[in-house]
Amino acid sequence: MSTSRPAGVWLIGARGSVATTVVAGCAAISAGLHPPIGMLTETALFADCDLPGLSSLVFGGHDTLDCPLPKRAEELAAGGVLPYGLPAAVAAELSAADSEIAPGGPLPHDDRDEQELIEAFAADIRDFAARRAQAGTVVVNVASTEPAAEGDTLPPSSLYAAAALRAGCPYVNFTPSTGLHHPSLAAPLARSGLPYAGRDGKTGQTLLRSVLGPMFAQRALAVRAWSGTNLLGGGDGAALADPAAAAAKNAGKERVLADTLGTPVQGEVHIDDVPALGDWKTAWDHIAFDGFLGTRMILQTIWQGCDSALAAPLVLDLARLMLRAREAGVSGAVSELGFYFKDPVGEGAAGLGEQYAALRDLAARLRVGETR
């Protein structure tokens, strides 16, 4: 893929903290203001893979919020999420992306049916792609978590996912929301031949679990219980205050343990909304396990970080990899990207080491131009 032709990244939740950090971060790295910390696509692993250059990425998206990206970036800088002075330094890029954000939905009192909404969203994506993204466009869902879908009604995440299919774009679900997993989208997804990846970006607590779980299994240590607590604020904290949304989020966290340990264990993950924390999160895990001769032991971990800063480099990696995968003729579930997700689509291991090996295989395929 030529790095000179613009490639589109269409963000669902385009005025949220993650999306704002993605746009500001891409501009800052492209301008040489900051190094690409946390981006595997900027390491030797993906050298000679012909990925779209960061400076070639153009951004747009859907959102129901009306706070302009420059203003949102200023708020994030005030909270310590973005470096001081960065919003002013990349104001032009933030404004350019903000001008490409279309109204999302469905909003209250919107009388359009599902097909009308899907077509409207798809038209927005097609228009953006035709005007701004000659090298293709990928749709990435970074919106707040929604409750698990029930019945035949398509939730907003599935409306946007269907629009991505209709617009002919690869799709990444960085959230635990339903997206392409709705049963009614199975047939159009299969017909599309498009690559897709997800679900739920693995940024903090579950990243650590995907390392520690295999460690216990490989050392034949018997885990008796594994409990966790998350304290977070911001939009994600508010969304996860809804028990149904929290349940959707926790399903992926718990599945990683079951898959890496080989058996379910006692304990749950609790999520508490603490608005004063803003975009910062503290995740605590308490692991009870047995050693030799039944000796009882405890491991506790504390992870403190900023969700937006943890997520943004992964979103940029995924956007570039999916754009290149589409160009290389890859179709269907890109299971090799499970390294980035709590609940990956397709077949693959749950341990981070094995997932990294699969990602390395994908890099080799993209480097030599092989297709699926």
C-alpha positions as CSV (number, residue, x, y, z in Angstrom):
1,M,0.0,0.0,0.0
2,S,1.5,3.3,-1.0
3,T,2.2,5.5,2.0
4,S,1.4,8.6,-0.1
5,R,-2.2,7.9,-0.8
6,P,-4.6,8.8,2.1
7,A,-6.2,5.9,4.0
8,G,-9.3,6.4,6.0
9,V,-10.1,5.5,9.6
10,W,-13.8,5.9,10.4
11,L,-14.3,5.9,14.2
12,I,-17.6,5.1,15.8
13,G,-17.6,7.2,19.0
14,A,-15.4,9.8,17.1
15,R,-15.6,12.5,19.8
16,G,-14.8,10.2,22.8
17,S,-11.6,10.1,24.8
18,V,-10.1,7.1,22.9
19,A,-10.9,8.6,19.4
20,T,-9.6,12.0,20.4
21,T,-6.3,10.5,21.7
22,V,-6.0,8.4,18.5
23,V,-6.3,11.5,16.2
24,A,-4.1,13.7,18.4
25,G,-1.5,10.9,18.9
26,C,-1.3,10.1,15.2
27,A,-0.7,13.8,14.4
28,A,1.9,14.1,17.1
29,I,3.9,11.1,16.0
30,S,3.6,12.0,12.3
31,A,5.1,15.5,13.2
32,G,7.9,14.0,15.2
33,L,6.7,15.5,18.4
34,H,6.5,12.2,20.3
35,P,7.8,8.6,19.7
36,P,5.4,5.8,18.8
37,I,5.4,4.1,22.2
38,G,3.1,1.1,22.3
39,M,2.8,0.7,18.5
40,L,3.9,-2.6,17.3
41,T,3.4,-1.5,13.7
42,E,6.3,0.9,14.2
43,T,8.7,-1.8,15.3
44,A,10.8,-4.2,13.2
45,L,8.1,-6.8,13.4
46,F,6.2,-5.1,10.7
47,A,9.1,-3.7,8.7
48,D,8.6,-4.2,4.9
49,C,4.9,-5.0,5.4
50,D,3.9,-2.0,3.3
51,L,1.5,-0.6,5.9
52,P,-0.1,2.8,5.3
53,G,2.0,5.5,6.9
54,L,0.7,7.3,9.9
55,S,1.0,10.6,8.0
56,S,-1.3,9.1,5.3
57,L,-4.2,8.4,7.8
58,V,-7.3,10.6,7.6
59,F,-10.0,10.5,10.2
60,G,-13.8,10.8,10.3
61,G,-16.6,9.1,12.1
62,H,-20.0,9.0,13.8
63,D,-20.9,10.3,17.2
64,T,-24.0,11.5,19.0
65,L,-22.0,14.1,21.0
66,D,-21.4,17.6,19.7
67,C,-18.2,18.6,21.6
68,P,-15.6,19.5,18.9
69,L,-12.4,17.5,18.9
70,P,-10.1,20.5,19.7
71,K,-12.2,21.2,22.8
72,R,-12.2,17.6,23.8
73,A,-8.5,17.4,23.4
74,E,-8.1,20.5,25.7
75,E,-10.2,18.7,28.3
76,L,-8.0,15.6,28.1
77,A,-4.8,17.7,28.3
78,A,-6.2,19.4,31.4
79,G,-6.8,15.9,32.9
80,G,-3.2,14.8,32.1
81,V,-4.3,12.3,29.4
82,L,-2.6,14.3,26.6
83,P,0.6,16.2,27.0
84,Y,0.4,19.8,27.9
85,G,0.4,21.9,24.7
86,L,-0.3,19.1,22.4
87,P,-3.9,20.2,21.5
88,A,-2.6,23.5,20.2
89,A,0.3,21.8,18.3
90,V,-2.1,19.5,16.4
91,A,-5.2,21.8,16.3
92,A,-5.3,21.7,12.5
93,E,-5.4,17.9,12.4
94,L,-8.1,17.8,15.2
95,S,-10.2,20.3,13.3
96,A,-9.9,18.5,10.0
97,A,-11.0,15.2,11.7
98,D,-13.9,17.0,13.5
99,S,-15.2,18.4,10.2
100,E,-15.6,14.8,9.0
101,I,-17.7,13.6,12.0
102,A,-21.3,12.9,11.0
103,P,-24.3,12.6,13.4
104,G,-24.7,9.2,14.9
105,G,-27.8,7.5,16.3
106,P,-30.4,6.5,16.7
107,L,-31.2,9.6,18.7
108,P,-34.4,10.1,20.7
109,H,-37.4,10.8,18.5
110,D,-35.6,9.4,15.4
111,D,-38.3,7.8,13.4
112,R,-36.1,6.0,10.8
113,D,-36.2,2.3,10.8
114,E,-33.1,0.0,11.0
115,Q,-32.5,-0.2,7.3
116,E,-32.8,3.6,6.9
117,L,-30.3,4.1,9.6
118,I,-27.9,1.6,8.2
119,E,-28.1,3.2,4.8
120,A,-27.7,6.7,6.2
121,F,-24.6,5.6,8.1
122,A,-23.2,3.7,5.1
123,A,-23.7,6.8,2.9
124,D,-21.7,8.9,5.3
125,I,-18.8,6.3,5.2
126,R,-19.0,6.0,1.4
127,D,-18.9,9.8,1.0
128,F,-15.9,10.1,3.3
129,A,-14.1,7.3,1.5
130,A,-14.7,8.7,-1.9
131,R,-13.5,12.2,-1.0
132,R,-10.7,11.6,1.4
133,A,-9.5,8.0,1.4
134,Q,-8.3,6.8,-2.0
135,A,-6.3,3.9,-0.4
136,G,-9.4,2.5,1.4
137,T,-11.2,3.0,4.7
138,V,-11.5,0.9,7.9
139,V,-14.3,1.3,10.4
140,V,-13.3,1.0,14.1
141,N,-15.8,1.0,16.9
142,V,-14.4,2.8,20.0
143,A,-17.8,3.9,21.4
144,S,-18.9,3.3,25.0
145,T,-19.9,-0.3,25.9
146,E,-23.6,-1.1,25.4
147,P,-25.6,-3.9,27.1
148,A,-25.7,-7.3,25.3
149,A,-28.3,-7.4,22.6
150,E,-31.6,-9.1,23.2
151,G,-34.0,-10.3,20.5
152,D,-34.0,-9.3,16.9
153,T,-33.6,-5.5,17.3
154,L,-30.2,-4.3,16.2
155,P,-28.3,-2.3,18.9
156,P,-26.4,0.8,17.7
157,S,-23.1,-1.1,17.5
158,S,-24.7,-3.5,15.0
159,L,-26.3,-0.7,13.0
160,Y,-22.8,0.8,12.5
161,A,-21.3,-2.6,11.8
162,A,-23.9,-3.3,9.2
163,A,-23.2,0.1,7.6
164,A,-19.5,-0.8,7.4
165,L,-20.4,-4.0,5.5
166,R,-22.7,-2.0,3.2
167,A,-20.0,0.5,2.5
168,G,-17.5,-2.2,1.7
169,C,-15.1,-1.5,4.6
170,P,-13.1,-3.8,6.9
171,Y,-14.4,-3.6,10.5
172,V,-12.8,-3.6,13.9
173,N,-14.8,-3.9,17.1
174,F,-12.6,-2.5,19.9
175,T,-15.5,-2.7,22.4
176,P,-17.4,-5.7,23.9
177,S,-20.6,-4.5,22.3
178,T,-22.5,-6.8,19.9
179,G,-21.3,-5.3,16.6
180,L,-21.1,-8.0,13.9
181,H,-22.0,-10.7,16.4
182,H,-25.7,-10.1,15.9
183,P,-27.2,-13.3,14.3
184,S,-29.0,-11.2,11.6
185,L,-25.6,-10.0,10.3
186,A,-24.1,-13.5,9.8
187,A,-25.3,-13.8,6.2
188,P,-24.3,-10.3,5.0
189,L,-21.0,-10.7,6.7
190,A,-20.3,-14.0,5.0
191,R,-21.3,-12.5,1.6
192,S,-19.1,-9.4,2.0
193,G,-15.8,-11.2,2.0
194,L,-14.4,-8.4,4.1
195,P,-11.8,-8.8,6.9
196,Y,-13.0,-8.1,10.4
197,A,-11.5,-8.3,13.9
198,G,-12.5,-7.8,17.5
199,R,-13.8,-8.0,20.2
200,D,-13.0,-5.6,23.1
201,G,-9.5,-4.2,23.2
202,K,-7.1,-5.8,25.6
203,T,-5.4,-2.8,27.3
204,G,-4.8,-3.4,31.0
205,Q,-6.1,-5.9,33.5
206,T,-6.9,-8.6,30.9
207,L,-3.6,-8.1,29.2
208,L,-1.9,-9.0,32.5
209,R,-4.3,-11.9,33.0
210,S,-3.4,-13.3,29.6
211,V,0.2,-13.4,30.7
212,L,-0.3,-14.7,34.3
213,G,-3.0,-17.3,33.4
214,P,-0.6,-19.3,31.2
215,M,2.1,-18.9,33.8
216,F,0.1,-20.7,36.4
217,A,-1.0,-23.4,34.0
218,Q,2.6,-24.0,32.7
219,R,4.0,-24.3,36.2
220,A,1.2,-26.7,37.2
221,L,0.1,-24.4,40.0
222,A,-3.6,-24.8,41.1
223,V,-5.5,-21.5,41.0
224,R,-8.3,-21.7,43.5
225,A,-9.9,-18.2,43.0
226,W,-9.2,-15.1,41.0
227,S,-11.1,-11.9,41.8
228,G,-10.8,-8.5,40.4
229,T,-12.0,-4.9,40.9
230,N,-11.9,-2.0,38.5
231,L,-12.2,1.6,39.6
232,L,-12.7,4.0,36.7
233,G,-14.4,7.2,35.7
234,G,-15.0,9.1,32.4
235,G,-17.5,8.0,29.8
236,D,-16.6,4.4,30.1
237,G,-17.1,4.4,33.8
238,A,-20.5,6.0,33.4
239,A,-21.5,3.4,30.7
240,L,-20.3,0.5,32.8
241,A,-22.3,1.7,35.8
242,D,-25.1,0.0,33.9
243,P,-25.0,-3.7,35.2
244,A,-25.9,-5.0,31.8
245,A,-23.1,-3.2,30.1
246,A,-20.7,-4.3,32.9
247,A,-21.8,-7.9,32.4
248,A,-20.9,-7.6,28.7
249,K,-17.5,-6.2,29.6
250,N,-16.7,-8.8,32.3
251,A,-17.6,-11.8,30.0
252,G,-14.4,-11.3,28.1
253,K,-12.3,-10.8,31.2
254,E,-13.5,-14.0,32.7
255,R,-13.2,-16.0,29.4
256,V,-9.5,-15.3,29.2
257,L,-9.0,-17.0,32.6
258,A,-11.1,-20.0,31.7
259,D,-9.3,-20.4,28.4
260,T,-5.7,-20.0,29.8
261,L,-6.2,-22.0,33.0
262,G,-8.3,-24.7,31.3
263,T,-11.1,-24.5,33.9
264,P,-13.4,-21.9,35.4
265,V,-12.3,-20.5,38.8
266,Q,-14.1,-18.9,41.7
267,G,-14.2,-15.1,41.8
268,E,-15.7,-12.3,39.8
269,V,-14.7,-8.9,38.4
270,H,-16.4,-5.8,39.8
271,I,-16.5,-2.5,38.1
272,D,-17.1,0.7,40.1
273,D,-17.8,4.1,38.5
274,V,-15.7,6.7,40.2
275,P,-16.3,10.0,38.2
276,A,-13.5,11.8,40.0
277,L,-10.9,9.4,38.4
278,G,-11.8,10.7,34.9
279,D,-10.0,8.7,32.2
280,W,-7.7,7.0,34.8
281,K,-8.3,3.5,36.0
282,T,-7.1,1.2,38.8
283,A,-7.5,-2.5,38.4
284,W,-6.8,-4.8,41.3
285,D,-6.5,-8.6,41.1
286,H,-6.4,-11.1,44.0
287,I,-5.2,-14.6,43.0
288,A,-5.4,-17.5,45.5
289,F,-3.4,-20.6,44.4
290,D,-1.9,-23.8,45.8
291,G,1.7,-24.7,45.6
292,F,3.6,-27.9,46.4
293,L,2.0,-30.0,49.1
294,G,-1.0,-27.8,49.1
295,T,0.8,-24.7,50.5
296,R,-1.6,-21.9,50.1
297,M,-0.3,-18.7,48.4
298,I,-1.6,-15.3,47.2
299,L,-0.6,-13.1,44.3
300,Q,-2.0,-9.5,44.2
301,T,-1.5,-7.1,41.3
302,I,-2.4,-3.4,40.9
303,W,-2.6,-1.8,37.4
304,Q,-3.0,1.9,37.3
305,G,-3.2,3.6,33.9
306,C,-5.1,5.8,31.4
307,D,-7.4,3.8,29.2
308,S,-7.3,6.3,26.3
309,A,-3.5,6.3,26.2
310,L,-3.4,2.5,26.5
311,A,-6.0,2.0,23.7
312,A,-4.9,4.6,21.2
313,P,-1.7,2.9,19.9
314,L,-3.7,-0.4,19.6
315,V,-6.4,1.3,17.5
316,L,-3.8,2.8,15.2
317,D,-2.1,-0.6,14.9
318,L,-5.3,-2.3,14.1
319,A,-6.4,0.3,11.6
320,R,-3.2,0.0,9.6
321,L,-3.1,-3.8,9.7
322,M,-6.7,-4.1,8.6
323,L,-6.2,-1.7,5.7
324,R,-3.2,-3.7,4.6
325,A,-5.0,-7.0,5.1
326,R,-7.8,-5.8,2.9
327,E,-5.4,-4.8,0.2
328,A,-3.6,-8.2,0.5
329,G,-6.9,-10.1,-0.1
330,V,-7.4,-11.3,3.5
331,S,-11.1,-12.0,4.2
332,G,-13.2,-13.1,7.1
333,A,-12.2,-13.2,10.8
334,V,-8.6,-12.1,11.2
335,S,-7.8,-14.4,14.1
336,E,-4.1,-13.5,14.1
337,L,-5.1,-10.2,15.6
338,G,-6.3,-11.9,18.8
339,F,-3.2,-10.4,20.5
340,Y,-5.2,-7.1,20.7
341,F,-8.5,-8.4,22.1
342,K,-10.1,-9.9,25.2
343,D,-12.6,-11.9,23.2
344,P,-11.1,-12.4,19.8
345,V,-13.0,-13.6,16.8
346,G,-12.0,-16.7,14.9
347,E,-9.8,-19.6,16.2
348,G,-6.8,-19.0,18.4
349,A,-5.2,-19.3,21.8
350,A,-5.9,-17.0,24.7
351,G,-2.4,-16.7,26.1
352,L,-0.4,-13.6,25.1
353,G,2.7,-15.5,24.0
354,E,0.8,-17.7,21.6
355,Q,-1.1,-14.7,20.3
356,Y,2.1,-12.9,19.7
357,A,3.4,-15.8,17.6
358,A,0.2,-15.7,15.5
359,L,0.6,-11.9,15.0
360,R,4.2,-12.6,13.9
361,D,2.8,-15.1,11.3
362,L,0.4,-12.4,10.0
363,A,3.3,-10.0,9.7
364,A,5.1,-12.6,7.5
365,R,2.1,-13.1,5.3
366,L,1.7,-9.4,4.8
367,R,5.4,-8.9,4.1
368,V,5.6,-11.6,1.4
369,G,2.2,-10.7,-0.1
370,E,0.5,-14.0,0.7
371,T,-3.3,-14.1,0.9
372,R,-5.8,-16.2,2.8
